[in-house]
Amino acid sequence: MPSIIDYQIVLDRLTAEGLECHYYNGGSFGFVAAAEVRGWIGPRDGTIRPELGKFTRSVPEPFAATLAELAARAWREVLAGNVWVMPASHWSYELNYGGREWLAGLLGGCGIDSRLLIGRTNAAAIEFLPGEEAGFEDFIRGLLEGLTISDFAMAFPGRAAACSIHHHQQLWWVTNNRQLALRLDEIA
């Protein structure tokens, strides 16, 4: 069953691995040094900068289910180990405003009591371990279906990768490992 990882542990671990936090107490991380970016795109989106087009791959409908399945496959085949999922902002905002109508139920469905997160003004992570791929896929699909104004993120400790779960039904991968980026290309 997934568990909660305290934000200070998340922050310390990811920054020690060369990632930087983009928002104070938030879960949006990227690399300080040059990185490879890949976008897996659901519905057409005119807001994507044209220069990023060569780094994007469109996925077929149903978008949320397809993206969640691809994320689970990337985790299983390329990024094996634990995965952390967290809000780009913080849990208090997401549970009180951003996803008030649906997020507590999604958390409960994977065994996380939202009352343990609702007061946190940081992005403590929900950790999924190998063997929990089905729950992970369901959780990511639920986020992609529910998000309308906020974003979430995934981090893969020790594997030089992070991924933004964008509210436009998109996954934006970042890595400082060229070979890893090429393997993500193969999956999409």
MARKE-512986 format. One record per atom (N, C-alpha, C): residue in one letter; atom name; x, y, z; residue number from 1. Coordinates in steps of 0.001 Angstrom, whole numbers, plus 500000, padded with zeros to 6 digits. Atoms other than C-alpha are relative to their C-alpha. Layout:
BEGIN
SITE r  a      X      Y      Z   k
SITE a CA      X      Y      Z NUM
...
//
This chain:
BEGIN
SITE r  a      X      Y      Z   k
SITE m  N 500849 498817 500000   1
SITE m CA 500000 500000 500000   1
SITE m  C 500892 501244 500000   1
SITE p  N 499212 498768 500029   2
SITE p CA 501324 503496 499198   2
SITE p  C 500114 500621 501396   2
SITE s  N 499783 499321 498720   3
SITE s CA 502689 505597 502046   3
SITE s  C 500377 501452 499748   3
SITE i  N 499661 498582 500075   4
SITE i CA 503403 509256 502791   4
SITE i  C 501474 500169 500387   4
SITE i  N 498602 499676 499725   5
SITE i CA 507006 510478 502633   5
SITE i  C 500062 501483 500362   5
SITE d  N 499917 498627 499513   6
SITE d CA 507692 513639 504648   6
SITE d  C 500719 500896 498994   6
SITE y  N 499454 499089 501003   7
SITE y CA 508494 516665 502513   7
SITE y  C 501491 500267 500178   7
SITE q  N 498578 499715 499805   8
SITE q CA 511877 517335 504110   8
SITE q  C 500869 498883 499426   8
SITE i  N 499280 501134 500591   9
SITE i CA 512997 513851 503054   9
SITE i  C 500007 500128 498474   9
SITE v  N 500123 499813 501446  10
SITE v CA 511733 514499 499512  10
SITE v  C 500958 501093 499536  10
SITE l  N 499176 498861 500378  11
SITE l CA 513461 517875 499318  11
SITE l  C 501495 499672 500117  11
SITE d  N 498582 500329 499796  12
SITE d CA 516770 516652 500772  12
SITE d  C 500501 499002 498961  12
SITE r  N 499574 501051 500922  13
SITE r CA 516921 513577 498558  13
SITE r  C 500107 500521 498569  13
SITE l  N 499998 499550 501392  14
SITE l CA 516001 515249 495282  14
SITE l  C 501025 501102 499746  14
SITE t  N 498987 498960 500209  15
SITE t CA 518210 518309 495759  15
SITE t  C 501411 499405 500053  15
SITE a  N 498699 500679 499965  16
SITE a CA 521139 516015 496660  16
SITE a  C 500304 499317 498665  16
SITE e  N 499839 500657 501300  17
SITE e CA 520562 514355 493271  17
SITE e  C 500064 500994 498839  17
SITE g  N 499842 498998 501047  18
SITE g CA 520870 517646 491365  18
SITE g  C 498726 500642 499510  18
SITE l  N 501250 499348 500386  19
SITE l CA 517218 518642 491122  19
SITE l  C 499808 501240 500866  19
SITE e  N 500345 498829 499215  20
SITE e CA 515928 521998 492243  20
SITE e  C 498488 500121 500081  20
SITE c  N 501434 499802 499785  21
SITE c CA 512531 522840 493662  21
SITE c  C 499600 501319 499346  21
SITE h  N 500438 498805 500702  22
SITE h CA 510667 525328 491457  22
SITE h  C 499077 500891 500820  22
SITE y  N 500918 499235 499164  23
SITE y CA 508147 526441 494124  23
SITE y  C 500290 499670 501459  23
SITE y  N 499743 500209 498578  24
SITE y CA 508766 526923 497838  24
SITE y  C 499022 498965 500575  24
SITE n  N 500778 501085 499388  25
SITE n CA 507548 523781 499665  25
SITE n  C 499205 499186 498985  25
SITE g  N 500765 500690 501029  26
SITE g CA 506232 522460 496339  26
SITE g  C 500681 498749 499474  26
SITE g  N 499528 501258 500549  27
SITE g CA 506658 519221 494432  27
SITE g  C 500469 500082 498567  27
SITE s  N 499526 499843 501366  28
SITE s CA 507689 520656 491080  28
SITE s  C 501524 500112 500033  28
SITE f  N 498543 500041 499998  29
SITE f CA 511351 519731 490519  29
SITE f  C 500524 499906 498577  29
SITE g  N 499299 500099 501268  30
SITE g CA 513741 520116 487615  30
SITE g  C 501491 499988 500266  30
SITE f  N 498560 500091 499843  31
SITE f CA 517457 519868 486982  31
SITE f  C 500651 501364 499901  31
SITE v  N 499243 498763 500023  32
SITE v CA 519882 522693 487685  32
SITE v  C 500781 500080 498691  32
SITE a  N 499206 500055 501228  33
SITE a CA 522092 521626 484772  33
SITE a  C 499090 499717 498805  33
SITE a  N 500754 500258 501227  34
SITE a CA 520982 521171 481157  34
SITE a  C 499309 498647 500071  34
SITE a  N 500801 501224 499909  35
SITE a CA 518299 518556 480783  35
SITE a  C 499281 499720 498691  35
SITE e  N 500829 500453 501109  36
SITE e CA 516370 516572 478217  36
SITE e  C 498539 500116 500431  36
SITE v  N 501427 499846 499711  37
SITE v CA 512630 517340 478068  37
SITE v  C 499218 499196 498977  37
SITE r  N 500904 500738 500878  38
SITE r CA 509903 515100 476642  38
SITE r  C 498570 500249 500477  38
SITE g  N 501401 499795 499664  39
SITE g CA 506182 515849 476519  39
SITE g  C 499125 498957 499338  39
SITE w  N 500997 500931 500523  40
SITE w CA 503482 513211 476125  40
SITE w  C 498666 500715 500101  40
SITE i  N 501123 499080 500098  41
SITE i CA 500396 515092 474992  41
SITE i  C 498704 499261 499693  41
SITE g  N 501332 500531 500257  42
SITE g CA 496732 514136 475207  42
SITE g  C 499316 500868 498946  42
SITE p  N 500689 499160 500987  43
SITE p CA 494337 516624 473548  43
SITE p  C 500939 501039 499393  43
SITE r  N 499206 498934 500642  44
SITE r CA 495760 519145 471077  44
SITE r  C 500028 501206 500927  44
SITE d  N 499833 498882 499081  45
SITE d CA 497097 522136 472978  45
SITE d  C 500796 501104 499316  45
SITE g  N 499359 498876 500672  46
SITE g CA 497853 525436 471265  46
SITE g  C 500895 500831 500898  46
SITE t  N 499157 499222 499090  47
SITE t CA 499623 526755 474367  47
SITE t  C 501438 499475 500055  47
SITE i  N 498639 500554 499986  48
SITE i CA 502698 524529 473825  48
SITE i  C 500863 500825 499043  48
SITE r  N 499095 499190 500811  49
SITE r CA 505585 526636 472558  49
SITE r  C 500466 499199 498778  49
SITE p  N 499637 500709 501239  50
SITE p CA 506412 525740 468932  50
SITE p  C 501368 499318 500066  50
SITE e  N 498662 500594 499949  51
SITE e CA 510090 525076 469714  51
SITE e  C 500042 498699 500802  51
SITE l  N 500063 501259 499257  52
SITE l CA 509021 522239 472031  52
SITE l  C 499339 498881 499200  52
SITE g  N 500716 500990 500803  53
SITE g CA 507062 520470 469293  53
SITE g  C 500805 498761 499675  53
SITE k  N 499175 501161 500360  54
SITE k CA 509974 518231 468326  54
SITE k  C 500261 499082 501187  54
SITE f  N 499793 500815 498802  55
SITE f CA 510127 516963 471923  55
SITE f  C 498699 499405 500532  55
SITE t  N 501297 500499 499539  56
SITE t CA 506455 516016 472153  56
SITE t  C 499540 498811 499174  56
SITE r  N 500632 501135 500665  57
SITE r CA 504531 512862 471285  57
SITE r  C 498521 500032 500374  57
SITE s  N 501440 500072 499737  58
SITE s CA 500750 512755 470945  58
SITE s  C 499619 498566 500314  58
SITE v  N 500489 501334 499649  59
SITE v CA 498933 509833 472514  59
SITE v  C 498539 499899 499591  59
SITE p  N 501398 500166 500424  60
SITE p CA 495589 508352 471429  60
SITE p  C 499023 500061 501180  60
SITE e  N 501070 500049 499002  61
SITE e CA 492279 508581 473268  61
SITE e  C 499799 498564 500452  61
SITE p  N 500319 499012 498969  62
SITE p CA 491246 507932 475951  62
SITE p  C 501293 500537 500618  62
SITE f  N 498732 499380 499663  63
SITE f CA 493976 510407 476911  63
SITE f  C 500495 499663 501402  63
SITE a  N 499555 500236 498622  64
SITE a CA 494058 510031 480700  64
SITE a  C 500414 498544 500205  64
SITE a  N 499681 501425 499839  65
SITE a CA 494004 506228 480570  65
SITE a  C 501278 499631 499250  65
SITE t  N 498800 500299 500785  66
SITE t CA 496636 506087 477818  66
SITE t  C 501247 500557 500677  66
SITE l  N 498849 499396 499332  67
SITE l CA 498972 508499 479620  67
SITE l  C 500345 499264 501291  67
SITE a  N 499743 500736 498752  68
SITE a CA 498566 506645 482920  68
SITE a  C 500638 498654 499705  68
SITE e  N 499419 501287 500382  69
SITE e CA 499313 503344 481213  69
SITE e  C 501454 500166 499556  69
SITE l  N 498628 499740 500440  70
SITE l CA 502414 504813 479559  70
SITE l  C 500903 500371 501178  70
SITE a  N 499209 499645 498812  71
SITE a CA 503580 506310 482876  71
SITE a  C 500337 498752 500801  71
SITE a  N 499746 501250 499280  72
SITE a CA 503208 502914 484555  72
SITE a  C 501018 499145 499253  72
SITE r  N 499036 500767 500799  73
SITE r CA 505100 501285 481704  73
SITE r  C 501401 500597 500133  73
SITE a  N 498695 499350 499835  74
SITE a CA 507910 503868 481960  74
SITE a  C 500585 499676 501371  74
SITE w  N 499537 500326 498653  75
SITE w CA 508129 503243 485697  75
SITE w  C 500505 498552 500048  75
SITE r  N 499686 501427 499952  76
SITE r CA 508165 499475 485247  76
SITE r  C 501240 499651 499159  76
SITE e  N 498975 500425 500944  77
SITE e CA 510522 499244 482254  77
SITE e  C 501273 500846 499993  77
SITE v  N 498860 499098 500117  78
SITE v CA 512827 502256 482521  78
SITE v  C 500443 500562 501350  78
SITE l  N 499727 499290 498751  79
SITE l CA 512618 503751 486016  79
SITE l  C 499694 499147 501229  79
SITE a  N 500356 500942 498930  80
SITE a CA 512233 500677 488242  80
SITE a  C 500534 500465 501355  80
SITE g  N 499710 499569 498633  81
SITE g CA 512242 501380 491976  81
SITE g  C 498764 500675 500560  81
SITE n  N 501149 499273 499446  82
SITE n CA 510045 503611 494094  82
SITE n  C 499705 501242 499161  82
SITE v  N 500391 498758 500677  83
SITE v CA 508128 506582 492676  83
SITE v  C 499235 500845 501005  83
SITE w  N 500699 499049 499145  84
SITE w CA 506928 509673 494502  84
SITE w  C 499061 500849 499151  84
SITE v  N 500983 499143 500670  85
SITE v CA 503766 511536 493444  85
SITE v  C 499591 501074 500991  85
SITE m  N 500278 498881 499100  86
SITE m CA 503077 514980 494884  86
SITE m  C 499415 501174 499229  86
SITE p  N 500504 498805 500682  87
SITE p CA 501299 518237 494139  87
SITE p  C 501151 500933 499637  87
SITE a  N 498996 498996 500346  88
SITE a CA 503319 520901 492343  88
SITE a  C 499966 501128 501029  88
SITE s  N 500143 498970 498970  89
SITE s CA 501967 523327 494966  89
SITE s  C 500134 499339 501371  89
SITE h  N 499981 500701 498713  90
SITE h CA 500992 521782 498336  90
SITE h  C 498633 499376 500270  90
SITE w  N 501202 500788 499730  91
SITE w CA 498407 519425 499814  91
SITE w  C 498842 500835 500531  91
SITE s  N 501099 499216 499448  92
SITE s CA 496419 521999 501762  92
SITE s  C 499231 500708 498891  92
SITE y  N 500669 499344 501115  93
SITE y CA 495703 523968 498607  93
SITE y  C 499201 498992 499174  93
SITE e  N 500658 500971 500872  94
SITE e CA 494870 520887 496557  94
SITE e  C 498757 499393 500635  94
SITE l  N 501140 500649 499341  95
SITE l CA 492549 519312 499141  95
SITE l  C 498904 500989 500405  95
SITE n  N 501005 498993 499631  96
SITE n CA 490809 522567 500095  96
SITE n  C 499439 500763 498807  96
SITE y  N 500425 499194 501140  97
SITE y CA 490583 524227 496660  97
SITE y  C 500151 499271 498666  97
SITE g  N 499731 500544 501334  98
SITE g CA 492226 522681 493594  98
SITE g  C 499233 498738 499663  98
SITE g  N 500685 501265 500255  99
SITE g CA 490754 519185 493928  99
SITE g  C 499016 499639 501092  99
SITE r  N 500887 500190 498847 100
SITE r CA 488289 519635 496774 100
SITE r  C 498910 498950 499751 100
SITE e  N 501128 500890 500261 101
SITE e CA 485495 517662 495074 101
SITE e  C 500395 498548 499778 101
SITE w  N 499660 501354 500437 102
SITE w CA 487468 514574 494049 102
SITE w  C 501303 499432 500565 102
SITE l  N 498670 500474 499641 103
SITE l CA 491034 514374 495417 103
SITE l  C 500008 499121 501250 103
SITE a  N 500037 500834 498782 104
SITE a CA 490221 512996 498884 104
SITE a  C 499542 498581 499659 104
SITE g  N 500469 501324 500417 105
SITE g CA 488307 510142 497245 105
SITE g  C 501059 499229 499230 105
SITE l  N 498938 500650 500756 106
SITE l CA 491184 509416 494863 106
SITE l  C 501086 499494 500949 106
SITE l  N 499005 500419 499007 107
SITE l CA 493636 509307 497777 107
SITE l  C 499491 498798 500793 107
SITE g  N 500584 501103 499245 108
SITE g CA 491291 507066 499767 108
SITE g  C 499980 498708 499202 108
SITE g  N 500026 501170 500859 109
SITE g CA 491030 504719 496807 109
SITE g  C 501329 499273 499941 109
SITE c  N 498693 500669 499997 110
SITE c CA 494751 504036 497022 110
SITE c  C 500503 499768 501423 110
SITE g  N 499649 500316 498624 111
SITE g CA 494734 503723 500813 111
SITE g  C 500622 501126 500805 111
SITE i  N 499446 498849 499284 112
SITE i CA 495857 507233 501830 112
SITE i  C 498855 500815 500598 112
SITE d  N 500993 499191 499302 113
SITE d CA 493776 509088 504429 113
SITE d  C 500316 501471 499745 113
SITE s  N 499747 498596 500357 114
SITE s CA 493476 512660 503119 114
SITE s  C 500115 500891 501230 114
SITE r  N 499894 499193 498775 115
SITE r CA 493155 513933 506702 115
SITE r  C 501457 500118 500456 115
SITE l  N 498582 499934 499651 116
SITE l CA 496877 513182 507062 116
SITE l  C 500752 501020 499137 116
SITE l  N 499363 499075 500937 117
SITE l CA 497620 515624 504219 117
SITE l  C 499365 501379 499966 117
SITE i  N 500751 498764 500241 118
SITE i CA 494965 518356 504301 118
SITE i  C 500603 501223 500685 118
SITE g  N 499400 498864 499310 119
SITE g CA 496850 520551 506778 119
SITE g  C 501426 500296 499583 119
SITE r  N 498595 499821 500380 120
SITE r CA 500227 520239 505086 120
SITE r  C 500141 501059 498902 120
SITE t  N 499722 498963 500998 121
SITE t CA 501424 523345 503284 121
SITE t  C 501333 499694 499309 121
SITE n  N 498845 500453 500762 122
SITE n CA 504072 521325 501512 122
SITE n  C 499570 498816 499140 122
SITE a  N 500295 501072 500958 123
SITE a CA 504284 518602 498905 123
SITE a  C 500589 498672 500464 123
SITE a  N 499601 501343 499583 124
SITE a CA 504895 515494 500986 124
SITE a  C 499607 499039 498880 124
SITE a  N 500224 500895 501144 125
SITE a CA 505050 512594 498543 125
SITE a  C 499188 498775 500378 125
SITE i  N 500632 501311 499900 126
SITE i CA 502826 509586 498077 126
SITE i  C 500965 499041 499314 126
SITE e  N 499018 500929 500553 127
SITE e CA 505270 506726 497578 127
SITE e  C 499337 498694 499589 127
SITE f  N 500406 501295 500520 128
SITE f CA 504440 503743 495404 128
SITE f  C 501259 499161 499839 128
SITE l  N 498879 500925 500100 129
SITE l CA 506725 500719 495515 129
SITE l  C 499763 498998 498879 129
SITE p  N 500199 501054 500997 130
SITE p CA 507354 498016 492909 130
SITE p  C 498969 498993 500517 130
SITE g  N 501104 500877 499630 131
SITE g CA 504351 495690 492904 131
SITE g  C 498697 500763 500181 131
SITE e  N 501196 499163 499831 132
SITE e CA 501931 498624 493303 132
SITE e  C 499662 500746 498703 132
SITE e  N 500191 499346 501291 133
SITE e CA 501783 499425 489593 133
SITE e  C 498537 500262 499676 133
SITE a  N 501424 499808 500314 134
SITE a CA 498012 498954 489291 134
SITE a  C 499443 501200 500768 134
SITE g  N 500455 498856 499209 135
SITE g CA 497319 501398 492137 135
SITE g  C 500601 501304 499514 135
SITE f  N 499326 498832 500555 136
SITE f CA 499865 503824 490707 136
SITE f  C 499301 500454 498721 136
SITE e  N 500656 499656 501271 137
SITE e CA 498255 503688 487262 137
SITE e  C 498622 500601 500245 137
SITE d  N 501319 499458 499666 138
SITE d CA 494784 504243 488761 138
SITE d  C 500113 501417 500559 138
SITE f  N 499821 498681 499382 139
SITE f CA 496076 507195 490802 139
SITE f  C 500376 501042 498941 139
SITE i  N 499593 499055 501046 140
SITE i CA 497781 508850 487815 140
SITE i  C 498833 500285 499062 140
SITE r  N 501179 499776 500854 141
SITE r CA 494693 508321 485648 141
SITE r  C 499009 500923 500702 141
SITE g  N 500908 499148 499241 142
SITE g CA 492548 509867 488393 142
SITE g  C 500456 501452 500041 142
SITE l  N 499475 498631 500035 143
SITE l CA 494827 512903 488556 143
SITE l  C 499771 500625 498632 143
SITE l  N 500151 499464 501355 144
SITE l CA 494795 513339 484780 144
SITE l  C 498536 500289 499660 144
SITE e  N 501435 499770 500241 145
SITE e CA 490984 513076 484733 145
SITE e  C 499466 501150 500842 145
SITE g  N 500557 499025 499073 146
SITE g CA 490452 515397 487712 146
SITE g  C 500619 501380 499962 146
SITE l  N 499311 498709 499954 147
SITE l CA 493033 518161 487394 147
SITE l  C 499429 500971 498975 147
SITE t  N 500492 498966 500912 148
SITE t CA 491657 521377 485916 148
SITE t  C 500794 501295 500118 148
SITE i  N 499255 498752 499821 149
SITE i CA 493786 524183 487378 149
SITE i  C 501387 499778 500592 149
SITE s  N 498739 500285 499316 150
SITE s CA 496684 522529 489181 150
SITE s  C 500769 498909 499273 150
SITE d  N 499155 501065 500527 151
SITE d CA 499550 520249 488306 151
SITE d  C 500540 499164 501152 151
SITE f  N 499339 500890 499045 152
SITE f CA 501128 517310 490121 152
SITE f  C 501332 499601 499388 152
SITE a  N 498681 500402 500484 153
SITE a CA 504553 515755 489759 153
SITE a  C 500322 498597 500476 153
SITE m  N 499428 501288 499607 154
SITE m CA 506339 512433 489873 154
SITE m  C 501507 500182 500077 154
SITE a  N 498538 500028 499902 155
SITE a CA 509919 511915 491007 155
SITE a  C 500422 498554 500205 155
SITE f  N 499471 501359 499971 156
SITE f CA 512034 508797 490729 156
SITE f  C 501373 500048 500682 156
SITE p  N 498742 499833 499268 157
SITE p CA 514679 508972 493480 157
SITE p  C 501083 499040 499516 157
SITE g  N 498862 500789 500422 158
SITE g CA 518080 507794 492334 158
SITE g  C 500041 499675 498526 158
SITE r  N 500045 500362 501413 159
SITE r CA 517089 507608 488664 159
SITE r  C 499999 501192 499059 159
SITE a  N 499792 498827 500859 160
SITE a CA 517683 511133 487341 160
SITE a  C 498805 500335 499117 160
SITE a  N 501191 499676 500793 161
SITE a CA 514101 511760 486253 161
SITE a  C 498911 500593 500884 161
SITE a  N 501194 499445 499370 162
SITE a CA 511062 513817 487169 162
SITE a  C 498967 500210 498887 162
SITE c  N 501056 499856 500996 163
SITE c CA 507720 514282 485444 163
SITE c  C 498876 500858 500558 163
SITE s  N 501141 499164 499637 164
SITE s CA 505056 516964 485609 164
SITE s  C 498725 499379 499431 164
SITE i  N 501326 500484 500419 165
SITE i CA 501444 515740 485474 165
SITE i  C 499163 501257 499785 165
SITE h  N 500600 498710 500347 166
SITE h CA 499911 518711 483678 166
SITE h  C 498482 499885 499882 166
SITE h  N 501462 500010 499997 167
SITE h CA 496248 519630 484015 167
SITE h  C 499380 500035 498603 167
SITE h  N 500515 500115 501363 168
SITE h CA 495903 519694 480204 168
SITE h  C 500110 498569 499478 168
SITE q  N 499820 501415 500331 169
SITE q CA 496284 515883 480261 169
SITE q  C 501284 499805 499197 169
SITE q  N 498677 500134 500575 170
SITE q CA 499983 515908 479560 170
SITE q  C 500962 499497 501068 170
SITE l  N 498888 500371 499137 171
SITE l CA 503093 514332 481056 171
SITE l  C 501249 500630 499405 171
SITE w  N 498769 499347 500440 172
SITE w CA 506286 516403 480834 172
SITE w  C 501164 499441 500802 172
SITE w  N 498849 500663 499400 173
SITE w CA 509436 514410 481561 173
SITE w  C 501230 500893 499905 173
SITE v  N 498717 499319 500018 174
SITE v CA 512798 515923 482472 174
SITE v  C 501043 499059 500597 174
SITE t  N 498903 500838 499537 175
SITE t CA 516076 514070 482859 175
SITE t  C 501315 500612 499524 175
SITE n  N 498684 499559 500456 176
SITE n CA 519774 514849 482646 176
SITE n  C 500779 498818 499423 176
SITE n  N 499407 501221 500533 177
SITE n CA 520428 511388 481199 177
SITE n  C 499462 499778 498580 177
SITE r  N 500412 500114 501406 178
SITE r CA 520305 511258 477374 178
SITE r  C 499443 498616 499669 178
SITE q  N 500459 501362 500273 179
SITE q CA 519931 507462 477273 179
SITE q  C 498604 499764 500581 179
SITE l  N 501318 500111 499386 180
SITE l CA 516971 507658 479645 180
SITE l  C 498954 500715 499153 180
SITE a  N 500928 499266 500870 181
SITE a CA 515345 510280 477418 181
SITE a  C 499672 499188 498750 181
SITE l  N 500241 500822 501193 182
SITE l CA 515765 508005 474403 182
SITE l  C 499114 498803 500329 182
SITE r  N 500860 501130 499614 183
SITE r CA 514180 505103 476278 183
SITE r  C 498569 500469 500230 183
SITE l  N 501356 499447 499863 184
SITE l CA 511214 507333 477183 184
SITE l  C 499384 500225 498627 184
SITE d  N 500499 499836 501374 185
SITE d CA 510915 508160 473477 185
SITE d  C 499457 498685 499453 185
SITE e  N 500432 501311 500485 186
SITE e CA 510629 504446 472719 186
SITE e  C 498645 499605 500572 186
SITE i  N 501270 500363 499356 187
SITE i CA 507746 504044 475171 187
SITE i  C 498846 500784 499377 187
SITE a  N 501073 499162 500572 188
SITE a CA 505742 506941 473727 188
SITE a  C 499882 499770 498514 188
//
